Amino acid sequence: MKKSYVLILASVITLLLIFAVVIQARKEPEMDKVRPAVVAGKFYSASPAVLKTAIAGFLEDASPATVSRPLALILPHAGYIYSGQIAADGYNQARGNSYETVVILGTNHTSPRFSRIGLYPGDGFTTPLGVARVDRSVMEALQATCPDCVPNASVHEQEHSVEVQIPFVQFLFPDAKIVPVVVGAPDAALCERFGQALGRVLSGKKALIVASSDLSHYPSYEDARAVDLPILEAIPTLELSRVQKAVQDGMGRGIANLHTGACGEGPIMAAMAAARAMGARGGKVISYANSGDVAIGDRSRVVGYGAVALTADPPPAASMTKAAAGTGGELQPADKKALLAFARKTITRYLASETVPLARGFSPAVQEYRGVFVTLKKYGNLRGCIGRLIPETPLGQLVGAMALQSAFNDHRFRPVTAGELKDIEIEISVLTPMKPVSRAEDIVVGRDGVLLQKGRAGAVFLPQVATEQGWSREEMLDQLCLKAGLPEGSWRKGAEFQIFQAIVFHESEFK
């Protein structure tokens, strides 16, 4: 009897183990159907808290909503520090609306041989904000009614253009399901067929289409604007041929380092066709910038970003695509206050979210090209100071860049921390153009900043430094030599001087 009991118990345990294995086997495929995030920590923060802070900051600064219930948005997909603000401008047009489905049309960066419409066959996409679930009913309807649509996991595996949109969707529309799609090729006929099919499938649904595309890649700042703005202006027409022509015209201009006019030309055209099928009558360009507009950007080699909304609204009389050009003028108190606030905001935003605000909305005087230094002081003591004598960017953008440099890259000091920022006062020195002087006697202490150069050595003092230290002209020049790595007094023979003046203002003036 005892032996039989043991045998029965062993059989039960065996059956339980088999059952557990079967259950686990059933679960594993489900786990395999959720795509992991591949650019978290690269294009956007891998920290859920930091990522939420970044998105919230972009939305706080976003262009106001000027259209009703967008049917489709054309938005960029670069790293958030570069394109996040333009993406937020677009998403803000849809904010407050209820969407049950968000279709994300990505471009094909990773699978050159794939030229169809790639549907993601899994159940969700993972980001630091959780799992965005796929709308299987829309996927199945597309597969059943669109011969160009095929399930293809491989084209999604490393593709970032879909993924970078999802945190915004999760943040703004947490209950919405997603439809991840890769448009394999910028073929107008393919995009028209797919767009029409997508429009039919989405008919009667609370759906939003997001076409993920950056614009020109790697020309200079001004060349990028020349290529990008005509493309943006073509999108609201809903005519695919107009977009194709704008892209081709841009590429045909012989612009140096121009690799592409719009990497998501296919998604853009597909979104236009789908929106038209859903009742769109036109659209509006919401905002434009390129990577050269960002504090850390290089204007010699940029990528363009635009936000466009397609709606059933009557087409507007004109789109906003050109930023106001700087027309000179003196800095007013409001300009100074705005620059100080922007410098602090740039440092604060970077500490909190690993992103920076976009320099925009300034007066024409702040859009001029002027040299600037940003100085940080803690309890009256220097905490960082970096600037640029010869500007390559407008003043507002340069202030943001130098604020970052002063806070985190002045090697005389450790990087600024969030905890001490409240104890730091920001000072900005806007510079006049430099002019050479032949004699040291021509330098006026308290009025002139000085750039000393001797051989390959050089150093600069702002006008206020000598006054703050109580130095005479000779003492200032001796200290300038030491800063340049030269012996005291070496300024007396063979040194060259350039002087400049500065408009100096600091936060305490506006408290």
C-alpha positions as CSV (number, residue, x, y, z in Angstrom):
1,M,0.0,0.0,0.0
2,K,2.8,2.4,0.9
3,K,4.6,1.6,-2.3
4,S,1.4,2.3,-4.3
5,Y,1.0,5.7,-2.6
6,V,4.6,6.6,-3.4
7,L,4.0,5.7,-7.1
8,I,0.8,7.7,-7.2
9,L,2.5,10.7,-5.7
10,A,5.4,10.4,-8.1
11,S,2.9,10.3,-11.0
12,V,1.1,13.4,-9.8
13,I,4.3,15.3,-9.4
14,T,5.4,14.2,-12.9
15,L,2.0,15.4,-14.4
16,L,2.3,18.7,-12.6
17,L,5.8,19.2,-14.0
18,I,4.6,18.4,-17.5
19,F,1.7,20.8,-17.1
20,A,4.1,23.5,-15.9
21,V,6.3,23.0,-18.9
22,V,3.3,23.1,-21.2
23,I,2.1,26.4,-19.6
24,Q,5.6,27.9,-19.9
25,A,5.9,26.8,-23.5
26,R,2.6,28.6,-24.2
27,K,3.8,31.7,-22.5
28,E,7.2,31.9,-24.2
29,P,5.8,32.7,-27.7
30,E,3.8,35.6,-26.1
31,M,6.9,37.0,-24.7
32,D,8.7,36.7,-28.0
33,K,6.0,38.8,-29.7
34,V,6.9,41.9,-27.8
35,R,9.7,43.9,-29.5
36,P,12.3,45.3,-27.0
37,A,13.4,48.9,-27.2
38,V,16.6,49.1,-29.2
39,V,17.4,52.9,-29.1
40,A,16.4,53.6,-25.4
41,G,19.5,55.2,-23.9
42,K,20.6,56.4,-27.3
43,F,17.8,58.4,-29.0
44,Y,15.9,59.0,-25.7
45,S,16.5,58.3,-22.0
46,A,16.3,54.7,-20.8
47,S,15.0,56.0,-17.4
48,P,11.2,56.2,-17.2
49,A,11.3,59.2,-14.9
50,V,13.8,61.1,-17.0
51,L,11.9,60.2,-20.2
52,K,8.6,61.5,-18.8
53,T,10.3,64.7,-17.7
54,A,11.8,65.2,-21.2
55,I,8.4,64.7,-22.9
56,A,6.6,67.0,-20.4
57,G,9.2,69.7,-20.9
58,F,8.9,69.6,-24.7
59,L,5.1,69.7,-24.5
60,E,5.3,72.6,-22.1
61,D,7.2,74.6,-24.7
62,A,5.2,73.3,-27.7
63,S,3.6,75.4,-30.3
64,P,-0.1,76.1,-29.4
65,A,-2.7,73.9,-31.1
66,T,-4.0,75.6,-34.2
67,V,-5.8,72.8,-35.9
68,S,-8.8,70.6,-34.9
69,R,-8.4,66.9,-34.5
70,P,-5.5,66.0,-36.8
71,L,-6.0,62.9,-39.0
72,A,-2.3,62.6,-39.6
73,L,1.0,64.1,-38.4
74,I,4.4,64.2,-40.1
75,L,7.0,64.3,-37.4
76,P,10.8,63.8,-37.0
77,H,12.5,60.7,-35.5
78,A,16.0,61.9,-34.5
79,G,17.4,61.8,-31.0
80,Y,15.1,63.8,-28.7
81,I,17.8,66.3,-27.8
82,Y,17.7,67.4,-31.4
83,S,14.2,66.8,-32.7
84,G,12.1,66.3,-29.6
85,Q,10.7,69.8,-29.5
86,I,9.5,69.7,-33.2
87,A,7.9,66.3,-32.5
88,A,6.2,67.8,-29.5
89,D,4.9,70.8,-31.5
90,G,3.2,68.3,-33.8
91,Y,1.8,66.0,-31.0
92,N,0.5,69.1,-29.2
93,Q,-1.9,69.6,-32.2
94,A,-3.5,66.2,-31.3
95,R,-3.3,66.6,-27.5
96,G,-6.7,66.5,-25.8
97,N,-8.3,64.3,-28.4
98,S,-9.2,60.7,-27.8
99,Y,-7.6,58.2,-30.1
100,E,-8.1,54.4,-29.9
101,T,-5.5,53.6,-32.5
102,V,-2.3,55.3,-33.6
103,V,-0.8,54.1,-36.8
104,I,3.0,54.8,-36.9
105,L,4.5,54.7,-40.4
106,G,8.2,54.3,-40.2
107,T,10.8,54.5,-42.9
108,N,13.2,51.8,-44.0
109,H,16.7,52.5,-42.7
110,T,17.8,48.9,-42.2
111,S,16.5,46.5,-44.9
112,P,17.5,47.8,-48.3
113,R,16.0,44.8,-50.2
114,F,12.6,45.2,-48.7
115,S,10.2,47.3,-50.8
116,R,6.7,46.4,-49.6
117,I,4.7,47.5,-46.6
118,G,6.0,45.7,-43.5
119,L,3.5,45.1,-40.7
120,Y,4.8,44.2,-37.3
121,P,3.5,40.7,-36.6
122,G,3.9,40.8,-32.8
123,D,1.8,42.0,-29.9
124,G,3.6,45.1,-28.7
125,F,6.6,47.4,-28.5
126,T,8.5,47.9,-25.3
127,T,9.8,51.3,-24.2
128,P,10.9,52.5,-20.8
129,L,7.2,53.6,-20.3
130,G,5.9,50.1,-20.7
131,V,4.5,47.9,-23.5
132,A,2.4,49.6,-26.2
133,R,0.0,47.0,-27.4
134,V,-0.6,46.4,-31.1
135,D,-4.1,46.8,-32.6
136,R,-4.4,43.3,-34.1
137,S,-7.7,44.0,-35.7
138,V,-6.3,46.8,-37.8
139,M,-3.2,44.7,-38.7
140,E,-5.4,41.8,-39.8
141,A,-7.7,44.0,-41.8
142,L,-4.7,45.5,-43.6
143,Q,-3.2,42.1,-44.3
144,A,-6.6,40.9,-45.7
145,T,-7.3,44.0,-47.9
146,C,-3.9,45.3,-48.9
147,P,-1.8,43.0,-51.1
148,D,1.2,45.2,-50.5
149,C,1.0,44.6,-46.8
150,V,3.0,41.7,-45.4
151,P,3.9,40.6,-41.9
152,N,7.7,41.1,-41.4
153,A,9.4,41.2,-38.0
154,S,12.9,41.6,-39.4
155,V,12.4,45.1,-40.9
156,H,11.3,46.3,-37.4
157,E,14.0,44.7,-35.4
158,Q,16.5,47.6,-35.6
159,E,14.4,50.3,-37.1
160,H,14.2,53.4,-34.9
161,S,11.8,55.5,-36.8
162,V,8.7,53.8,-35.4
163,E,10.2,53.3,-31.9
164,V,11.0,56.9,-31.2
165,Q,7.4,58.0,-31.7
166,I,6.0,55.5,-29.2
167,P,7.0,57.2,-25.9
168,F,5.1,60.3,-27.0
169,V,2.0,58.2,-27.9
170,Q,2.2,56.4,-24.5
171,F,2.5,59.7,-22.7
172,L,-0.3,61.5,-24.4
173,F,-2.7,58.6,-25.4
174,P,-2.0,55.9,-22.8
175,D,-5.1,53.8,-23.8
176,A,-4.4,53.8,-27.5
177,K,-3.1,50.8,-29.3
178,I,-0.5,51.1,-32.0
179,V,-0.1,49.9,-35.6
180,P,3.7,49.7,-36.3
181,V,4.4,49.8,-40.1
182,V,7.5,50.2,-42.1
183,V,7.0,51.7,-45.6
184,G,9.7,49.8,-47.6
185,A,10.2,52.2,-50.5
186,P,9.3,55.8,-51.5
187,D,7.2,54.6,-54.5
188,A,4.3,56.9,-55.1
189,A,2.0,54.1,-56.5
190,L,2.8,51.8,-53.6
191,C,2.1,54.6,-51.1
192,E,-1.1,55.6,-52.8
193,R,-2.4,52.0,-52.8
194,F,-1.4,51.4,-49.2
195,G,-2.7,54.8,-48.1
196,Q,-6.1,54.2,-49.7
197,A,-6.3,50.8,-48.0
198,L,-5.3,52.2,-44.6
199,G,-7.9,55.0,-44.9
200,R,-10.6,52.4,-45.6
201,V,-9.5,50.2,-42.6
202,L,-9.5,53.2,-40.3
203,S,-12.9,54.5,-41.4
204,G,-15.1,55.1,-38.4
205,K,-12.3,54.7,-35.9
206,K,-10.8,57.3,-33.6
207,A,-7.4,57.0,-35.3
208,L,-4.3,59.1,-35.8
209,I,-1.6,58.4,-38.4
210,V,2.0,59.5,-37.6
211,A,4.4,59.5,-40.5
212,S,8.0,59.4,-39.1
213,S,10.5,61.3,-41.2
214,D,13.5,63.6,-40.9
215,L,14.2,66.0,-43.7
216,S,17.6,66.9,-45.3
217,H,20.6,65.1,-44.1
218,Y,24.0,66.7,-43.6
219,P,24.1,69.9,-45.6
220,S,24.9,73.3,-44.1
221,Y,22.3,75.2,-42.1
222,E,21.2,77.5,-44.9
223,D,21.3,74.8,-47.5
224,A,19.1,72.6,-45.3
225,R,16.4,75.3,-45.1
226,A,16.5,75.7,-48.9
227,V,15.8,72.0,-49.3
228,D,13.4,71.4,-46.4
229,L,11.0,74.3,-46.6
230,P,9.6,73.5,-50.1
231,I,9.1,69.9,-49.1
232,L,7.1,71.0,-46.0
233,E,5.0,73.3,-48.1
234,A,4.2,70.5,-50.5
235,I,2.8,68.2,-47.8
236,P,-0.4,70.1,-47.0
237,T,-1.4,70.0,-50.7
238,L,-2.1,66.2,-50.3
239,E,-0.6,65.7,-53.8
240,L,2.1,63.0,-53.7
241,S,3.6,64.2,-56.9
242,R,4.3,67.6,-55.3
243,V,6.3,66.0,-52.5
244,Q,8.2,63.9,-54.9
245,K,9.1,66.9,-57.1
246,A,10.1,69.0,-54.0
247,V,12.5,66.2,-52.9
248,Q,13.9,65.7,-56.4
249,D,14.4,69.4,-56.9
250,G,16.3,69.6,-53.6
251,M,18.5,66.7,-54.5
252,G,19.1,68.1,-57.9
253,R,20.6,71.4,-56.7
254,G,24.1,70.0,-56.3
255,I,24.3,70.9,-52.6
256,A,27.4,69.7,-50.8
257,N,27.0,66.8,-48.4
258,L,23.2,66.5,-49.1
259,H,22.5,62.8,-48.6
260,T,18.7,62.8,-48.7
261,G,15.9,65.3,-48.8
262,A,13.5,63.3,-46.7
263,C,14.5,59.9,-45.3
264,G,10.8,59.1,-44.7
265,E,9.5,60.2,-48.1
266,G,7.5,56.9,-48.3
267,P,5.8,57.3,-44.9
268,I,5.0,61.0,-45.8
269,M,3.3,60.1,-49.0
270,A,1.4,57.1,-47.5
271,A,0.1,59.4,-44.7
272,M,-1.0,62.0,-47.2
273,A,-2.9,59.3,-49.2
274,A,-4.5,57.8,-46.1
275,A,-5.5,61.2,-44.7
276,R,-7.1,62.2,-48.0
277,A,-9.1,58.9,-47.9
278,M,-10.2,59.8,-44.4
279,G,-11.5,63.2,-45.4
280,A,-8.5,65.5,-45.1
281,R,-8.8,68.7,-47.0
282,G,-5.3,70.0,-46.4
283,G,-2.9,70.7,-43.7
284,K,-0.6,73.1,-41.9
285,V,3.1,73.3,-41.3
286,I,3.4,73.7,-37.5
287,S,7.1,74.2,-37.0
288,Y,10.5,73.7,-38.5
289,A,14.1,73.6,-37.2
290,N,17.2,71.7,-37.9
291,S,19.9,70.3,-35.6
292,G,21.9,73.5,-36.1
293,D,19.2,75.4,-34.1
294,V,19.9,73.3,-31.0
295,A,22.4,74.5,-28.4
296,I,24.7,71.5,-29.1
297,G,24.2,71.6,-32.9
298,D,26.8,72.1,-35.6
299,R,25.6,74.5,-38.3
300,S,28.0,73.2,-40.9
301,R,26.4,69.7,-41.0
302,V,22.7,69.5,-40.0
303,V,19.6,67.3,-40.2
304,G,16.2,69.0,-40.8
305,Y,13.0,68.5,-38.8
306,G,9.4,69.5,-39.5
307,A,6.0,69.1,-38.0
308,V,2.9,69.1,-40.3
309,A,-0.7,68.3,-39.4
310,L,-3.2,67.0,-41.9
311,T,-6.9,67.7,-41.1
312,A,-10.4,68.0,-42.4
313,D,-10.2,71.8,-41.7
314,P,-10.2,74.1,-44.7
315,P,-6.7,74.8,-45.8
316,P,-5.1,77.9,-44.2
317,A,-4.1,80.9,-46.3
318,A,-0.4,80.3,-45.6
319,S,1.9,78.0,-43.6
320,M,4.4,79.1,-41.1
321,T,7.8,77.9,-42.2
322,K,10.2,80.8,-42.1
323,A,11.6,82.1,-38.9
324,A,12.0,85.9,-38.6
325,A,15.4,87.1,-39.6
326,G,17.4,89.2,-37.2
327,T,17.3,92.9,-38.0
328,G,19.7,94.3,-35.4
329,G,18.9,96.7,-32.6
330,E,19.9,97.1,-29.0
331,L,19.2,94.5,-26.4
332,Q,16.2,95.7,-24.3
333,P,15.6,94.7,-20.7
334,A,13.1,92.1,-21.8
335,D,15.8,90.6,-24.1
336,K,18.3,90.4,-21.3
337,K,15.7,88.8,-19.0
338,A,14.8,86.3,-21.7
339,L,18.4,85.3,-22.3
340,L,19.1,84.8,-18.6
341,A,15.9,82.7,-18.2
342,F,16.9,80.6,-21.3
343,A,20.4,80.0,-19.9
344,R,19.0,78.7,-16.6
345,K,16.3,76.7,-18.4
346,T,18.9,75.1,-20.6
347,I,21.0,73.9,-17.6
348,T,18.0,72.9,-15.6
349,R,16.4,70.9,-18.5
350,Y,19.7,69.1,-19.3
351,L,20.1,68.1,-15.6
352,A,16.5,66.8,-15.4
353,S,15.9,65.2,-18.7
354,E,19.1,64.9,-20.8
355,T,17.6,67.3,-23.3
356,V,17.7,71.0,-24.0
357,P,15.1,73.6,-25.0
358,L,15.0,75.0,-28.5
359,A,16.1,78.6,-28.9
360,R,13.1,80.3,-30.4
361,G,10.7,83.1,-29.8
362,F,13.3,85.7,-29.2
363,S,13.2,89.3,-30.6
364,P,15.2,90.2,-33.7
365,A,18.0,91.7,-31.6
366,V,18.6,88.3,-30.0
367,Q,18.7,86.6,-33.4
368,E,21.8,88.6,-34.3
369,Y,25.2,86.9,-34.4
370,R,27.1,88.3,-31.4
371,G,29.9,86.9,-29.3
372,V,28.9,86.0,-25.7
373,F,30.3,84.6,-22.4
374,V,28.1,82.9,-19.8
375,T,29.5,83.1,-16.3
376,L,28.3,81.1,-13.3
377,K,28.9,82.4,-9.8
378,K,28.2,80.6,-6.5
379,Y,28.0,82.8,-3.4
380,G,29.9,85.4,-5.4
381,N,32.7,83.0,-6.4
382,L,33.4,81.8,-10.0
383,R,31.8,78.5,-10.7
384,G,32.2,78.3,-14.5
385,C,32.8,80.7,-17.4
386,I,33.0,79.8,-21.1
387,G,32.2,81.9,-24.2
388,R,32.9,82.5,-27.8
389,L,34.5,85.6,-29.2
390,I,33.5,85.0,-32.8
391,P,29.9,83.8,-33.1
392,E,28.8,81.1,-35.6
393,T,25.2,81.0,-34.3
394,P,22.5,83.6,-33.3
395,L,22.9,85.0,-29.9
396,G,20.0,83.1,-28.3
397,Q,21.3,79.7,-29.4
398,L,24.8,80.7,-28.4
399,V,23.7,81.6,-24.9
400,G,22.2,78.1,-24.5
401,A,25.4,76.5,-25.8
402,M,27.7,78.5,-23.6
403,A,25.5,77.9,-20.6
404,L,25.9,74.2,-21.1
405,Q,29.7,74.6,-21.5
406,S,30.1,76.7,-18.4
407,A,28.0,74.4,-16.3
408,F,29.5,71.1,-17.4
409,N,32.7,71.6,-19.4
410,D,34.7,74.2,-17.7
411,H,37.6,71.9,-16.6
412,R,38.6,74.2,-13.8
413,F,35.5,73.1,-11.9
414,R,33.5,69.9,-11.4
415,P,30.2,69.8,-13.3
416,V,27.3,71.7,-11.8
417,T,24.8,69.5,-10.0
418,A,21.0,69.9,-9.6
419,G,21.3,70.5,-5.9
420,E,23.5,73.5,-6.2
421,L,21.8,75.2,-9.1
422,K,19.6,77.3,-6.8
423,D,22.7,78.9,-5.3
424,I,24.2,79.8,-8.6
425,E,23.7,83.2,-10.3
426,I,24.0,83.5,-14.0
427,E,25.8,86.4,-15.7
428,I,25.8,87.0,-19.5
429,S,28.3,89.2,-21.3
430,V,27.3,90.1,-24.9
431,L,30.3,91.3,-26.8
432,T,31.0,93.9,-29.4
433,P,33.2,93.0,-32.4
434,M,36.9,92.8,-31.6
435,K,39.4,95.4,-32.9
436,P,43.2,95.3,-32.7
437,V,45.2,97.9,-30.7
438,S,48.9,98.5,-31.3
439,R,49.8,99.5,-27.7
440,A,49.0,98.3,-24.3
441,E,48.4,101.9,-23.3
442,D,45.3,101.9,-25.5
443,I,43.6,99.4,-23.2
444,V,41.2,101.0,-20.7
445,V,40.7,98.9,-17.5
446,G,37.0,98.4,-16.8
447,R,35.9,99.2,-20.3
448,D,37.8,96.8,-22.5
449,G,38.0,93.1,-22.6
450,V,41.3,91.9,-23.9
451,L,42.5,89.0,-26.1
452,L,46.2,88.6,-25.8
453,Q,48.1,86.5,-28.3
454,K,51.8,85.7,-28.5
455,G,53.0,82.9,-30.8
456,R,50.6,80.0,-30.3
457,A,49.6,81.1,-26.8
458,G,46.6,83.2,-26.0
459,A,44.1,84.1,-23.4
460,V,41.1,86.4,-22.8
461,F,39.7,88.5,-20.0
462,L,36.2,90.0,-20.0
463,P,36.0,93.7,-19.2
464,Q,34.7,93.2,-15.7
465,V,37.5,90.9,-14.6
466,A,40.1,93.5,-13.9
467,T,37.7,95.7,-12.0
468,E,36.4,92.8,-9.9
469,Q,40.0,91.9,-9.0
470,G,41.2,95.5,-8.4
471,W,44.0,95.1,-11.0
472,S,45.8,97.9,-12.8
473,R,46.3,97.6,-16.5
474,E,49.8,96.1,-16.0
475,E,48.6,93.7,-13.3
476,M,45.8,92.6,-15.6
477,L,48.2,91.9,-18.5
478,D,50.5,90.0,-16.2
479,Q,47.6,87.8,-15.1
480,L,46.6,87.4,-18.7
481,C,50.1,86.1,-19.6
482,L,49.9,83.6,-16.8
483,K,46.5,82.4,-18.0
484,A,48.0,81.9,-21.4
485,G,50.9,79.9,-20.0
486,L,53.4,82.7,-20.5
487,P,55.8,84.4,-18.0
488,E,54.7,87.6,-16.3
489,G,55.7,90.6,-18.3
490,S,55.9,88.8,-21.6
491,W,53.1,91.1,-22.9
492,R,55.6,93.9,-23.1
493,K,57.4,92.6,-26.2
494,G,56.0,90.7,-29.2
495,A,52.4,90.4,-27.9
496,E,49.3,91.3,-30.0
497,F,46.2,92.7,-28.4
498,Q,42.5,92.9,-29.5
499,I,39.9,94.7,-27.4
500,F,36.2,94.5,-27.1
501,Q,33.4,95.8,-24.9
502,A,30.6,93.9,-23.3
503,I,27.0,94.4,-22.3
504,V,26.9,92.7,-18.9
505,F,23.8,91.7,-17.1
506,H,22.9,89.1,-14.4
507,E,20.0,87.5,-12.7
508,S,20.0,89.7,-9.6
509,E,19.1,92.7,-11.8
510,F,15.7,91.2,-12.5
511,K,14.7,89.9,-9.1
